[in-house]
């Protein structure tokens, strides 16, 4: 019976890794679609979010079944409950990648990002992709050095979001109202994407160390979840 329980716990971990791999690809492709006005790629990201949603439902049901059938305690209970929290954060990251792709699709055949902000959003996309790929590897290996890399990528995203506000206000191109809205929303989507990656990183750190310190910080509620 214990062997079966262990295999099911392992499957929960594999499901989380798979979700994380999917959102890393989603935000990378959404950024490419944003930069190149690639309609087909944007639609692929949007459609692919349904797969991430389905993965979350399967994972969550697996966790609920484990709680009901196995009544885990101590570390096992902490693992199952934390997995439920992490799946919600990763699913939200998929939603945010979809939002980026929807803006790319909505402005097709034009680009959604003004020329003088293109480099900033390229850097945001690269930082978000790095955070997501590091998150997947952290879930796979529990190497806490990766948690620090995710925090660093999130700091980059925070700084770049502030840059988008400043550049929007000082742009010499006379941005129209639609461009201002798009840039503001895109900056927010990338910044929140990073926050959710940090939330996952902190939960993995908690699983490894048993230390919940750092869960209550700016941008997070008292359970360590990034505000949506």
Secondary structure as GFF3:
##gff-version 3
##sequence-region A 1 228
A	DSSP	alpha_helix	2	36	.	.	.	ID=ss1
A	DSSP	alpha_helix	39	70	.	.	.	ID=ss2
A	DSSP	alpha_helix	74	107	.	.	.	ID=ss3
A	DSSP	three_ten_helix	115	117	.	.	.	ID=ss4
A	DSSP	alpha_helix	118	141	.	.	.	ID=ss5
A	DSSP	alpha_helix	144	170	.	.	.	ID=ss6
A	DSSP	alpha_helix	177	209	.	.	.	ID=ss7
###
